[in-house]
């Protein structure tokens, strides 16, 4: 591959100018190259880019918070349900206690996520799931 974007175009999409020899292409001025715009037209460009970056970062932070809250809540509900089901069965006492403690830790992760502490919420969620997995090992 020659690295030129127009090198792989089929012959029916090339113009007559593009089908000339390579030497003629290098000597000819590029038609599609934009001319330099006056400097005063770019005065607000930096401010707009910063605003777009801030909006993008805010959207990512919002998604991370919602993911942390949703994951923590879902795991807390699952842990609570597992604790109730295990408590009603013939499992040892340590099993429903471990599920309940893991559910409480995951609920804490949901609270941390809602307050914007997404990194701590992630690690707290992992710890809660590990506690629930430990309870599953006692069964």
Beta strands, then each sheet from edge to edge (+ up, - down):
end
